[in-house]
Amino acid sequence: MLLRPGPTMQPNESDEKAVSLYRPPQATIAPLDTLGPLPPSWFRRLDKYIHANGLRAIDVFAAMDLNQNKRISLDELLDGLHQINFDVSDDDVADLGRWMASLDDDGVTFKEFTLALKLRASKTSPPKNQQQRSLSNGAKKLLAPS
């Protein structure tokens, strides 16, 4: 089967002067605070505490996730904070409860946990020393039964 070229349109002067009817959509950028509620301000202190004790966020999260469903409930988070000897006041607990209720989830994922730490602090987790995904020595010491 032979293909024949279809009719071609020759450009003319009126095409060049025609106004385009295409209007690109207007992009709107929402400020950070309207994308979702910010985590409690004491997450900055928690991030510093994690770094000062040689822990990694993944180790702390894994230790707190008792049922291993990849989410930390409010109770698991509070228990985990007490296990690593991180003090939280009643006001801090209330702030945490309001923030977690606004997430519309069954708990905090690791991504949400680390994002909360980073939104409230500028430092990153210490680099991973080993290729395996196990608890760091600092986490093992803190979580060991006494």
N, C-alpha and C positions, 0 to 999 in steps of 0.2 A: 504494500500500500504506500503510495507516494503522498507525502504531506506537502500541501501547497501553502505558501505563506498567506496569512490573512491580510485583510486590508490594513494599511498603516495610516496613521493620522499624521498629517503634516502640521507642524507647529505654525501658528500664525500670531500676528501681533496682539490680537485681542486676548489670547490665552495668557500672555505674559503680563498683561495689565489687569487681569481678573483678580478679584480679591478672594483669598482662600476662605472657605466656609469652615475649615477645621479649626477648632479651638481646643488646645490641650487642656486636660483637667487641671484644676488648681490643686497643687499639693499643699496639704496642711501638716504641719509638724506640731504635734502635741508636746507641751512641756513635760519634763520627766515626772513631775508630781501629779499630773493628771493621768498618767498611764496606769497607775495603781498606787495603793498606799505605801508609804515608806516604812521600812521596818523600824522597830524601836531604836532609839538613839544609843542604847547601851550595847548594841551589836559592835560598835567601834571598840568599846572596852573588851568585849569578848574576842574580837580579832587580835587585839594586842596581847591578851592573855594566852591565846592559842600559840602565837609566835614566841612569846616569852618562855613558854614551857616546852618548846621544841616539838610541838604537835603539828599535824597537818589537818586541814578542814575535812578531808575524806576520812581520816581516822576517827575524828571526833564524831562525824556523822554516822559512820558505820557502828561505832560503839553505842550511840544513842538509839539506833534503829533496832530495837530489841526483837521485833517480830520479822525483821528482814523483808519488809514489803516495799522498800525503797522510799518510804515516807516516814517522817517523824511526827507523831502526834504531839499535842501540847503536853500531855503527861510524860511522854518519852523525852521530850526536850527538857522539861524541868528536872526530871530525874537525872538525865545526862549532865546537866549543868551542876547539879549537886555532887555527882560522882567525880567531876573534875575539880571540885571545890571552887566553883565560880559562884559568887554571892549575887543574888538578885533580890531586890526589895519587893514588897507587895505591889507598889506602883509599877515596877518593872514587869511583874507577872501580869498585871492588868493590861499594860500596853501590849505585851506579847499576845495575850488572849484576843484583844481587839484586832491586832494585825493578822493573826492566823485566821480569825473568823472572816476577815475581808478577802482572804485568798480563795474562798469557795472550793476548797479541796478537803481531802481527808487527812491532811497533814502537809508538812513542808518537804518538798523534794530536795535532793542535793543541790540542784541548780538554784532553787530559790534560797536555800541556806547560804550558799557561797555568794550569791548576788546580794543578799542582805548584809553579809560581812563586807563586801566590797563597796556597796553603796554608802556604808557608814565608815569605811576606812580606806586608806589609799595604798596600804601595803598588800603584797600578794603572799600566798602561802610559801613556806620554804621549799626549795627544790626537792624533788623526790630523789633519794639516794640509791634506792634499789629498784630493779625493774619489776619485782613482784608486788602485788597489791595485798600487803598485810599491814597490820597495825604497827605503828612506829614503836620504838622502845619506850618513849615517853608515855604514849597512850597505854601500853601494856602495864607500866608501873602504876599509873594513876588508876587504872581499872582493875588491878589485881585485888582479890579479896584480902582484907587485912585480918 
